[in-house]
Amino acid sequence: MRKRKSIAILIIVFMVLLVGVKICMNYIFVLPMKINSSNSKTFGIIDGNLFSVHKNIAEFNSSKVGRASSKQHGDNILEFLEYIASNVSFYYYDAEVSGEISSAQIIEGLQWMISQNVNCVVLSLSGKRYSEELEKWISAHINRIKIYACYNNLLNTFDYPAQYEGVVGVGTTDVMQHKDSDILYKSYNIIVMSPRIKYYQGNSYLAPYAMLKGN
């Protein structure tokens, strides 16, 4: 009888461990990182309107911080970055016009980043619309600025600007079409192991994480 109970307990323990391993495989555990203060690289973000001012913004292209009526995508990205890299400030370009971010606005944002001597920039956005003008701009400035962009969270064949040559596309291993230079993670479920454990979901967060980790 005792032997049967022991076997049953071992089976239960094994099943619990199996479930735990499976759960861990579906998450990326991120520890806060300290970027070396001697690192001469500067980082930028191109996104949309912001709801509030963030202390990790080094420079902003607009005086209209806070024009959004509620917390926006860009606010979430900046909050995430504050948790994982509290000693890093970012140049922020608000490329949103009338609720949209066009390729022309992205180009303007990239040009602004170069004028601010930004070395690496992230675009946590994606779309299906190909832009020859944007692709040519990226190709012409490939040695001036390093660009990271996220893939869509869903399975896709093409996502822009992540799919352009000269852009480091960031997503998960589920991405159907990707380049050799892309960075792919096992999952887009992120748990930040800071004093306050935070949970984030989406390739939008993987892209800036990859930018900081790679530079």
C-alpha positions as CSV (number, residue, x, y, z in Angstrom):
1,M,0.0,0.0,0.0
2,R,2.8,2.4,0.9
3,K,4.6,1.5,-2.3
4,R,1.5,2.5,-4.3
5,K,1.2,5.8,-2.5
6,S,4.9,6.5,-3.1
7,I,4.4,5.8,-6.8
8,A,1.3,8.0,-6.9
9,I,3.2,10.9,-5.2
10,L,6.1,10.5,-7.7
11,I,3.7,10.7,-10.6
12,I,2.0,13.8,-9.2
13,V,5.4,15.5,-8.6
14,F,6.5,14.6,-12.1
15,M,3.3,16.0,-13.6
16,V,3.7,19.2,-11.6
17,L,7.3,19.6,-12.8
18,L,6.2,18.9,-16.4
19,V,3.5,21.6,-16.2
20,G,6.0,24.0,-14.6
21,V,8.5,23.4,-17.4
22,K,5.9,23.9,-20.0
23,I,4.8,27.2,-18.4
24,C,8.4,28.4,-18.3
25,M,8.9,27.6,-21.9
26,N,6.0,30.0,-22.8
27,Y,7.6,32.9,-21.0
28,I,10.7,35.0,-21.2
29,F,12.1,36.0,-17.8
30,V,13.9,39.4,-18.0
31,L,16.1,40.8,-15.3
32,P,16.7,44.6,-15.1
33,M,19.9,45.5,-17.0
34,K,22.4,48.2,-16.3
35,I,23.7,49.7,-19.5
36,N,27.4,50.6,-19.0
37,S,27.6,54.4,-18.6
38,S,30.7,54.4,-20.8
39,N,28.6,53.1,-23.7
40,S,28.6,55.9,-26.2
41,K,25.5,54.6,-28.0
42,T,22.2,56.6,-27.9
43,F,18.8,55.0,-28.3
44,G,15.6,56.2,-29.9
45,I,11.9,55.3,-30.2
46,I,9.5,56.1,-33.0
47,D,5.9,55.6,-31.9
48,G,2.7,57.6,-31.5
49,N,1.1,60.2,-29.2
50,L,1.9,60.0,-25.5
51,F,-0.5,60.5,-22.5
52,S,2.1,61.6,-20.0
53,V,5.6,62.8,-19.6
54,H,8.2,60.1,-18.8
55,K,11.4,60.6,-16.9
56,N,13.4,58.3,-19.3
57,I,12.8,60.6,-22.3
58,A,16.0,62.5,-23.1
59,E,14.5,64.5,-26.0
60,F,11.1,64.8,-27.6
61,N,10.3,66.1,-31.1
62,S,7.1,67.8,-30.0
63,S,5.9,70.0,-27.3
64,K,2.5,68.2,-27.3
65,V,3.3,65.5,-24.7
66,G,0.1,64.6,-23.0
67,R,-2.2,65.3,-25.9
68,A,-3.5,61.8,-25.8
69,S,-6.6,61.4,-23.6
70,S,-5.5,58.0,-22.1
71,K,-2.5,55.8,-21.8
72,Q,-1.1,54.9,-25.2
73,H,1.2,52.3,-26.8
74,G,4.2,54.6,-26.5
75,D,3.5,55.1,-22.8
76,N,3.5,51.3,-22.3
77,I,6.8,50.9,-24.1
78,L,8.5,53.7,-22.1
79,E,7.2,52.2,-18.8
80,F,8.5,48.7,-19.8
81,L,12.0,50.2,-20.6
82,E,12.0,52.1,-17.3
83,Y,11.6,48.7,-15.6
84,I,14.3,46.9,-17.5
85,A,16.8,49.7,-18.0
86,S,16.3,52.4,-15.5
87,N,19.6,54.2,-16.2
88,V,18.9,54.7,-19.9
89,S,17.1,57.7,-21.5
90,F,15.6,57.6,-25.0
91,Y,15.0,60.1,-27.8
92,Y,11.3,59.9,-28.6
93,Y,9.7,60.8,-31.9
94,D,5.9,61.1,-32.1
95,A,5.1,60.1,-35.7
96,E,1.3,59.9,-35.2
97,V,-0.8,62.2,-37.4
98,S,-4.6,62.0,-37.3
99,G,-4.4,58.6,-35.6
100,E,-2.0,57.1,-38.2
101,I,1.7,56.6,-38.6
102,S,2.7,56.7,-42.3
103,S,5.9,55.8,-44.0
104,A,6.5,59.5,-44.7
105,Q,6.3,60.2,-40.9
106,I,8.6,57.3,-40.2
107,I,11.2,58.7,-42.6
108,E,10.9,62.1,-40.9
109,G,11.3,60.4,-37.5
110,L,14.4,58.6,-38.7
111,Q,15.9,61.8,-40.1
112,W,15.2,63.5,-36.8
113,M,17.0,60.6,-35.0
114,I,20.1,61.1,-37.2
115,S,20.0,64.8,-36.5
116,Q,20.1,64.0,-32.8
117,N,23.0,61.6,-33.3
118,V,21.0,58.6,-32.2
119,N,22.8,55.3,-33.0
120,C,19.9,52.8,-32.6
121,V,16.2,53.2,-33.0
122,V,13.2,51.0,-32.4
123,L,9.8,51.0,-34.2
124,S,7.4,48.8,-32.2
125,L,4.9,48.8,-35.0
126,S,4.1,46.8,-38.1
127,G,1.9,46.8,-41.2
128,K,1.2,45.1,-44.5
129,R,1.8,48.1,-46.6
130,Y,5.1,48.1,-48.5
131,S,6.8,51.4,-49.1
132,E,9.5,51.7,-51.7
133,E,10.4,55.1,-50.5
134,L,11.0,53.9,-46.9
135,E,13.0,50.9,-48.1
136,K,15.2,53.1,-50.2
137,W,15.8,55.5,-47.3
138,I,16.8,52.6,-45.0
139,S,19.1,51.2,-47.7
140,A,20.8,54.7,-48.2
141,H,21.3,55.2,-44.4
142,I,22.2,51.7,-43.4
143,N,25.5,52.8,-42.0
144,R,24.1,55.9,-40.2
145,I,21.6,54.3,-37.8
146,K,20.7,50.8,-36.7
147,I,16.9,50.1,-37.0
148,Y,14.9,47.5,-35.0
149,A,11.3,46.8,-35.7
150,C,8.8,44.2,-34.4
151,Y,6.8,41.7,-36.3
152,N,3.1,41.4,-35.8
153,N,2.0,39.1,-32.9
154,L,0.1,36.9,-35.3
155,L,1.5,34.5,-37.9
156,N,2.4,36.5,-40.9
157,T,4.2,36.2,-44.2
158,F,5.3,39.8,-44.5
159,D,5.4,42.7,-42.0
160,Y,6.9,46.1,-42.6
161,P,9.2,47.7,-41.7
162,A,10.6,44.6,-40.0
163,Q,10.8,42.8,-43.4
164,Y,13.1,45.4,-45.1
165,E,16.7,44.6,-45.6
166,G,18.8,46.7,-43.2
167,V,16.2,46.4,-40.4
168,V,16.6,43.9,-37.5
169,G,13.2,42.3,-37.3
170,V,12.2,41.1,-33.9
171,G,9.5,38.5,-33.1
172,T,9.0,34.9,-32.1
173,T,10.0,31.6,-33.7
174,D,6.4,31.4,-35.1
175,V,7.3,34.1,-37.7
176,M,6.7,32.4,-41.0
177,Q,8.9,34.6,-43.1
178,H,12.1,36.2,-41.7
179,K,15.6,37.4,-42.5
180,D,18.9,35.9,-41.3
181,S,19.6,39.1,-39.4
182,D,16.4,39.0,-37.4
183,I,16.2,38.2,-33.7
184,L,13.6,35.6,-32.8
185,Y,12.5,34.6,-29.3
186,K,10.6,31.5,-28.1
187,S,7.7,33.6,-26.9
188,Y,6.4,37.2,-26.6
189,N,5.1,36.7,-23.0
190,I,7.6,38.6,-20.9
191,I,7.9,38.6,-17.1
192,V,10.2,41.4,-15.8
193,M,11.8,40.2,-12.5
194,S,12.2,43.6,-10.9
195,P,11.3,44.4,-7.3
196,R,7.7,44.7,-8.6
197,I,7.2,41.7,-11.0
198,K,5.6,43.0,-14.2
199,Y,4.0,41.1,-17.1
200,Y,4.1,42.3,-20.7
201,Q,2.9,40.6,-23.8
202,G,3.7,41.3,-27.4
203,N,6.6,41.7,-29.9
204,S,6.3,45.5,-29.3
205,Y,8.2,44.9,-26.1
206,L,10.7,42.3,-27.5
207,A,12.0,44.8,-30.1
208,P,13.3,47.5,-27.6
209,Y,14.5,44.6,-25.3
210,A,16.5,43.2,-28.3
211,M,17.9,46.7,-29.1
212,L,19.2,47.2,-25.6
213,K,20.5,43.7,-25.2
214,G,22.4,43.8,-28.5
215,N,24.1,47.1,-27.9
